[in-house]
């Protein structure tokens, strides 16, 4: 498939007709008497004639057009791709995908920030309340503990923290799902250059929310099952051999979970935009990712790395300010006792979290949706449908759809 299906270079001859039969050729120009010109068989020897003034002689055969100026069609080639919105309608590079996500945030910032700031505020309030009232104190690790005991203590601490922060994680998950659904609609319109209001995005995304929640929970359950299968043998054996087996099994489970998540990473936009079921969306994602797993993994990994760096740039100053303001927590940290930060620290770091989430949510969602669009352009010539949906002339009648879904 060509990079831009439907375009051909002007003047190219059909590949199945090497002799040019059936292809019209321009007639030779007639002279003053109306007859075709007759060219002399005698040519001047090399070096005994000069070109017209101000022009260069023709090159040797096979070296291109001569006489100085190029022919009027020398600039012909593949026409530029249509770009009604934030991306050109052709297969995208990694930089264009990231740029499209940033352009969506910059161009439709009112709608995007209305979504992400609301979601970030709700998530941070739930997280602050959970840390303040629900999260248990993490016991200090014993320096004399064996490796098996240290691992058991770490698992117990993680289990206690997970139970305490469970309600906040649930609220954050639901808020993130709503944000992802709304942003998918916004980005799908941004591809066509059409703005969308918050109310319109909600009306379009609301019927798919329950299925999106089911899809997310199914993927989480699959990942948890893979991790549990990898860790369980080592935990059952115990001892030094159990610790080694747990680490080895955990590493294998992590690799398997990452492979699975990338394979199904395009299921969410497929669910929202193609309006299929959960299983159908998983199959669509697997089909679109097949053969390009490493490319999608690389783009996703780079995106998450950039998001992490940006988050640290925002979070570190707010954390330092919070520690400086909260004197009790800073004193506990210096004394080596169990650190319990108060409201000033939680509020200041929460503000930093809202700023970070408001920027990173649309970038992450934008990359996922644009990867989905890119894969469909590469495999299914979606760019032609998008051009028709955007009302670009030369692509046929404009369909009634307003999103990039099938």
C-alpha positions as CSV (number, residue, x, y, z in Angstrom):
1,X,0.0,0.0,0.0
2,X,1.3,3.5,-0.7
3,X,1.9,5.9,2.1
4,X,-0.9,8.1,0.7
5,X,-3.5,5.8,-1.0
6,X,-5.3,7.3,-3.9
7,X,-2.4,9.6,-5.1
8,X,-0.2,8.8,-8.1
9,X,2.7,10.8,-9.6
10,X,1.7,12.8,-12.7
11,X,3.2,11.5,-15.9
12,X,4.0,8.0,-14.7
13,X,3.4,5.2,-17.2
14,X,1.4,2.1,-16.2
15,X,3.7,-0.6,-14.9
16,X,1.9,-3.3,-16.9
17,X,2.4,-1.5,-20.3
18,X,6.1,-1.1,-20.9
19,X,5.7,-0.4,-24.6
20,X,3.3,2.4,-24.1
21,X,0.5,0.9,-26.2
22,X,-2.8,2.6,-25.6
23,X,-1.2,5.6,-24.0
24,X,-1.7,8.8,-26.1
25,X,1.4,10.6,-27.1
26,X,1.6,14.2,-28.2
27,X,2.0,14.7,-32.0
28,X,5.2,16.3,-33.4
29,X,4.7,20.0,-34.1
30,X,4.2,20.9,-37.8
31,X,6.3,23.3,-39.7
32,X,5.2,26.4,-41.7
33,X,4.1,24.3,-44.6
34,X,1.9,22.0,-42.5
35,X,4.2,19.0,-42.7
36,X,5.9,17.2,-39.9
37,X,9.5,18.4,-39.4
38,X,12.3,16.4,-40.9
39,X,15.4,16.2,-38.8
40,X,18.8,16.0,-40.5
41,X,20.8,12.8,-40.0
42,X,24.0,14.9,-40.0
43,X,24.9,16.3,-36.6
44,X,27.7,18.7,-35.9
45,X,30.8,17.1,-34.3
46,X,31.3,17.6,-30.6
47,X,32.9,20.9,-29.6
48,X,32.1,22.8,-32.9
49,X,28.9,24.6,-31.8
50,X,27.9,26.7,-28.9
51,X,24.6,27.0,-27.1
52,X,22.3,30.0,-27.2
53,X,23.4,33.0,-25.2
54,X,22.7,32.7,-21.5
55,X,21.9,29.0,-21.5
56,X,23.9,25.9,-20.8
57,X,24.5,23.0,-23.2
58,X,22.4,19.9,-22.8
59,X,24.1,17.2,-20.7
60,X,25.1,13.8,-22.0
61,X,22.4,11.2,-22.5
62,X,21.0,9.9,-19.3
63,X,22.1,12.9,-17.2
64,X,18.7,14.7,-17.1
65,X,17.2,17.8,-18.7
66,X,19.5,20.4,-20.2
67,X,19.4,24.0,-21.3
68,X,19.6,25.5,-17.8
69,X,16.0,26.0,-16.5
70,X,14.1,22.8,-15.4
71,X,11.0,21.8,-17.2
72,X,7.7,23.2,-15.9
73,X,6.7,19.9,-14.3
74,X,10.0,19.3,-12.5
75,X,8.3,19.9,-9.1
76,X,5.7,17.3,-9.7
77,X,5.6,14.4,-7.3
78,X,3.4,13.2,-4.5
79,X,1.0,16.0,-3.5
80,X,1.1,17.1,0.1
81,X,-1.4,15.3,2.4
82,X,-4.6,17.0,3.4
83,X,-4.4,18.4,6.9
84,X,-7.9,19.6,8.0
85,X,-7.0,19.2,11.7
86,X,-4.1,18.6,14.0
87,X,-2.4,15.9,11.9
88,X,-1.8,15.3,8.1
89,X,-4.0,12.6,6.7
90,X,-1.3,10.1,5.9
91,X,0.8,7.6,7.9
92,X,2.4,9.4,10.8
93,X,5.8,9.5,12.3
94,X,6.5,9.4,16.1
95,X,7.1,13.1,16.2
96,X,3.9,13.9,14.3
97,X,1.9,11.8,16.8
98,X,3.3,13.6,19.8
99,X,2.9,17.0,18.0
100,X,-0.7,16.1,17.2
101,X,-1.4,15.4,20.9
102,X,0.2,18.7,21.9
103,X,-1.6,20.6,19.2
104,X,-5.0,19.3,20.4
105,X,-4.2,20.6,23.9
106,X,-3.1,23.9,22.6
107,X,-5.9,24.4,20.0
108,X,-8.9,23.2,22.0
109,X,-7.5,24.1,25.5
110,X,-10.8,25.3,26.8
111,X,-12.6,22.0,26.4
112,X,-9.5,19.9,27.2
113,X,-8.6,21.7,30.4
114,X,-12.3,21.8,31.5
115,X,-12.1,18.0,31.4
116,X,-8.6,17.4,32.8
117,X,-8.7,20.0,35.6
118,X,-12.1,18.7,36.8
119,X,-10.8,15.1,36.8
120,X,-7.5,16.0,38.4
121,X,-9.1,18.0,41.2
122,X,-11.5,15.1,42.0
123,X,-8.6,12.6,42.0
124,X,-6.3,14.7,44.1
125,X,-9.0,15.4,46.7
126,X,-9.7,11.7,47.0
127,X,-6.0,11.0,47.3
128,X,-5.4,13.6,49.9
129,X,-8.3,12.4,52.1
130,X,-7.1,8.8,51.7
131,X,-3.6,9.7,52.7
132,X,-4.8,11.7,55.7
133,X,-7.4,9.4,57.1
134,X,-7.1,5.9,55.5
135,X,-3.5,5.1,54.7
136,X,-1.9,3.1,57.6
137,X,1.6,3.9,59.0
138,X,4.2,1.9,57.2
139,X,6.3,0.0,59.9
140,X,10.0,0.4,59.7
141,X,11.9,-2.6,58.2
142,X,14.0,-4.6,60.6
143,X,17.7,-4.5,59.8
144,X,18.2,-8.1,61.1
145,X,15.5,-9.6,58.8
146,X,16.4,-12.3,56.4
147,X,15.7,-11.8,52.7
148,X,12.5,-13.9,53.0
149,X,11.4,-11.9,56.0
150,X,12.2,-8.6,54.3
151,X,10.2,-9.7,51.2
152,X,7.3,-10.7,53.5
153,X,7.4,-7.3,55.3
154,X,7.4,-5.5,52.0
155,X,4.4,-7.4,50.8
156,X,2.5,-6.8,54.0
157,X,3.2,-3.1,53.9
158,X,2.1,-2.9,50.2
159,X,-1.1,-4.8,51.0
160,X,-1.9,-2.5,53.9
161,X,-1.3,0.6,51.8
162,X,-3.3,-0.8,49.0
163,X,-6.3,-1.5,51.3
164,X,-6.0,2.0,52.8
165,X,-5.7,3.7,49.5
166,X,-8.3,1.5,47.7
167,X,-11.2,4.0,47.8
168,X,-8.9,6.8,46.4
169,X,-7.6,4.5,43.7
170,X,-11.2,3.5,42.7
171,X,-12.2,7.2,42.5
172,X,-9.1,8.0,40.5
173,X,-9.7,5.1,38.1
174,X,-13.3,6.2,37.5
175,X,-12.3,9.8,36.9
176,X,-9.5,8.7,34.6
177,X,-11.9,6.6,32.5
178,X,-14.3,9.5,32.1
179,X,-11.4,11.7,31.2
180,X,-10.2,9.2,28.6
181,X,-13.6,8.8,27.1
182,X,-14.2,12.5,26.7
183,X,-10.7,13.2,25.4
184,X,-11.1,10.5,22.8
185,X,-14.1,12.3,21.4
186,X,-12.3,15.6,21.5
187,X,-9.2,14.3,19.7
188,X,-11.3,12.4,17.1
189,X,-13.0,15.8,16.2
190,X,-9.6,17.6,16.3
191,X,-8.3,15.2,13.6
192,X,-11.0,16.7,11.3
193,X,-10.5,20.2,12.5
194,X,-13.8,20.4,14.2
195,X,-14.1,21.8,17.8
196,X,-16.4,20.1,20.3
197,X,-17.9,21.5,23.5
198,X,-17.8,19.7,26.8
199,X,-21.5,19.0,26.7
200,X,-21.3,17.5,23.2
201,X,-18.4,15.3,24.2
202,X,-20.3,14.0,27.2
203,X,-23.4,13.2,25.1
204,X,-21.3,11.2,22.7
205,X,-19.1,9.4,25.3
206,X,-21.8,8.6,27.9
207,X,-23.3,5.6,26.2
208,X,-19.9,3.9,26.0
209,X,-18.8,4.5,29.6
210,X,-20.0,1.2,31.1
211,X,-18.3,-0.8,28.4
212,X,-15.2,1.2,28.8
213,X,-15.2,0.5,32.5
214,X,-15.7,-3.2,31.8
215,X,-12.8,-3.2,29.3
216,X,-10.5,-1.5,31.8
217,X,-11.4,-3.9,34.6
218,X,-11.0,-6.9,32.3
219,X,-7.5,-5.7,31.3
220,X,-6.6,-5.1,35.0
221,X,-7.8,-8.6,35.9
222,X,-5.8,-10.2,33.1
223,X,-2.6,-8.4,34.2
224,X,-3.2,-9.2,37.9
225,X,-3.8,-12.9,37.0
226,X,-0.5,-13.0,35.0
227,X,1.4,-11.4,37.9
228,X,-0.1,-13.7,40.4
229,X,0.7,-16.8,38.3
230,X,4.3,-15.6,38.1
231,X,4.7,-14.9,41.8
232,X,2.7,-17.7,43.3
233,X,5.2,-20.6,42.9
234,X,8.0,-18.7,44.7
235,X,5.7,-17.6,47.5
236,X,4.5,-21.2,48.1
237,X,8.1,-22.6,48.2
238,X,9.5,-19.9,50.6
239,X,13.1,-19.6,51.7
240,X,16.0,-18.5,49.6
241,X,14.9,-20.6,46.7
242,X,11.4,-19.2,46.9
243,X,12.8,-15.6,46.9
244,X,14.8,-16.3,43.7
245,X,11.9,-18.1,42.1
246,X,9.6,-15.1,43.0
247,X,12.0,-12.6,41.4
248,X,12.4,-14.7,38.3
249,X,8.6,-15.4,38.1
250,X,7.8,-11.7,38.7
251,X,10.2,-10.7,35.9
252,X,8.6,-13.1,33.5
253,X,5.1,-12.0,34.5
254,X,6.0,-8.4,34.0
255,X,7.2,-9.1,30.5
256,X,4.0,-11.0,29.7
257,X,1.8,-8.3,31.2
258,X,3.6,-5.5,29.2
259,X,3.2,-7.6,26.0
260,X,-0.5,-8.0,26.7
261,X,-1.1,-4.3,27.5
262,X,0.6,-3.2,24.2
263,X,-1.3,-5.7,22.2
264,X,-4.6,-4.4,23.6
265,X,-3.5,-0.7,24.0
266,X,-5.8,0.4,21.1
267,X,-8.9,-1.3,22.4
268,X,-10.1,1.8,24.2
269,X,-10.2,4.1,21.2
270,X,-11.6,1.3,19.1
271,X,-14.4,0.8,21.6
272,X,-15.2,4.5,21.7
273,X,-15.0,5.3,18.0
274,X,-16.2,2.1,16.4
275,X,-19.0,1.5,18.9
276,X,-18.4,-2.3,19.2
277,X,-18.4,-4.5,22.2
278,X,-15.6,-5.2,24.7
279,X,-14.4,-8.4,23.1
280,X,-14.7,-7.0,19.6
281,X,-12.6,-4.0,20.6
282,X,-9.9,-6.3,22.0
283,X,-9.8,-8.2,18.7
284,X,-9.6,-5.0,16.8
285,X,-6.7,-3.8,18.9
286,X,-4.9,-7.1,18.4
287,X,-5.4,-6.9,14.7
288,X,-4.2,-3.3,14.4
289,X,-1.1,-3.9,16.6
290,X,-0.1,-7.1,14.8
291,X,3.3,-6.7,13.1
292,X,4.0,-3.3,14.7
293,X,4.2,-4.3,18.4
294,X,7.7,-2.9,18.8
295,X,6.9,0.4,17.1
296,X,3.8,1.0,19.3
297,X,5.8,-0.1,22.4
298,X,8.6,2.4,21.6
299,X,6.2,5.3,21.0
300,X,4.2,4.4,24.2
301,X,7.4,4.0,26.2
302,X,8.8,7.3,25.0
303,X,5.5,9.1,25.7
304,X,5.4,7.7,29.3
305,X,9.1,8.7,29.8
306,X,8.4,12.2,28.7
307,X,5.3,12.4,30.9
308,X,7.4,11.1,33.9
309,X,10.1,13.7,33.3
310,X,7.5,16.4,33.1
311,X,5.8,15.2,36.2
312,X,9.1,15.2,38.1
313,X,9.8,18.7,36.9
314,X,6.5,19.9,38.4
315,X,6.3,17.6,41.4
316,X,9.8,18.2,42.9
317,X,9.5,21.9,43.5
318,X,6.0,21.5,45.0
319,X,7.3,18.7,47.2
320,X,10.2,20.8,48.4
321,X,7.9,23.7,49.2
322,X,5.5,21.3,51.0
323,X,8.3,19.9,53.1
324,X,9.6,23.4,54.0
325,X,6.1,24.6,55.0
326,X,5.2,21.4,56.9
327,X,7.8,21.7,59.7
328,X,6.5,18.6,61.7
329,X,6.9,16.3,58.8
330,X,10.3,17.6,58.0
331,X,11.4,17.1,61.6
332,X,10.1,13.5,61.6
333,X,12.0,12.8,58.3
334,X,15.3,14.2,59.8
335,X,14.9,12.2,63.0
336,X,14.3,8.9,61.1
337,X,11.0,8.2,62.7
338,X,7.7,7.4,60.9
339,X,7.0,10.5,58.7
340,X,3.5,11.9,58.9
341,X,2.9,15.0,56.8
342,X,0.1,17.4,57.7
343,X,-2.4,19.4,55.7
344,X,0.0,22.0,54.3
345,X,2.2,19.4,52.6
346,X,-0.8,17.4,51.2
347,X,-2.5,20.6,49.8
348,X,0.7,22.0,48.2
349,X,1.6,18.6,46.6
350,X,-2.0,18.2,45.6
351,X,-1.9,21.5,43.7
352,X,1.2,20.2,41.9
353,X,-0.6,17.0,41.1
354,X,-3.5,18.9,39.6
355,X,-1.2,20.9,37.3
356,X,0.7,17.7,36.2
357,X,-2.5,15.7,35.5
358,X,-4.1,18.5,33.6
359,X,-1.2,18.5,31.2
360,X,-0.3,14.8,31.0
361,X,-3.8,13.4,30.7
362,X,-4.5,14.9,27.2
363,X,-1.0,14.0,26.0
364,X,-1.3,10.4,27.0
365,X,-4.8,10.1,25.6
366,X,-3.9,11.9,22.5
367,X,-1.0,9.6,21.7
368,X,-3.2,6.5,22.2
369,X,-6.0,7.8,19.9
370,X,-3.6,9.1,17.2
371,X,-1.8,5.7,17.2
372,X,-5.1,4.1,16.6
373,X,-5.8,6.5,13.7
374,X,-2.3,6.0,12.3
375,X,-2.7,2.2,12.3
376,X,-6.0,2.4,10.5
377,X,-4.6,4.8,8.0
378,X,-1.7,2.3,7.3
379,X,-3.9,-0.8,7.2
380,X,-7.3,0.4,6.0
381,X,-6.8,3.7,4.2
382,X,-8.7,5.6,6.8
383,X,-7.2,8.8,5.5
384,X,-9.6,8.7,2.5
385,X,-12.6,8.4,4.8
386,X,-11.3,11.2,7.1
387,X,-10.8,13.5,4.1
388,X,-14.4,12.9,3.0
389,X,-15.6,13.4,6.5
390,X,-13.7,16.7,6.7
391,X,-15.4,17.9,3.4
392,X,-12.1,18.1,1.4
393,X,-12.9,18.3,-2.3
394,X,-11.8,15.4,-4.6
395,X,-12.6,12.6,-2.1
396,X,-16.3,12.0,-2.9
397,X,-19.4,13.0,-1.0
398,X,-19.2,14.1,2.6
399,X,-20.5,11.4,4.9
400,X,-22.6,12.2,8.0
401,X,-20.2,11.0,10.5
402,X,-18.2,13.5,12.6
403,X,-15.6,11.2,14.2
404,X,-12.9,8.9,13.0
405,X,-14.7,5.8,13.9
406,X,-15.7,3.1,11.4
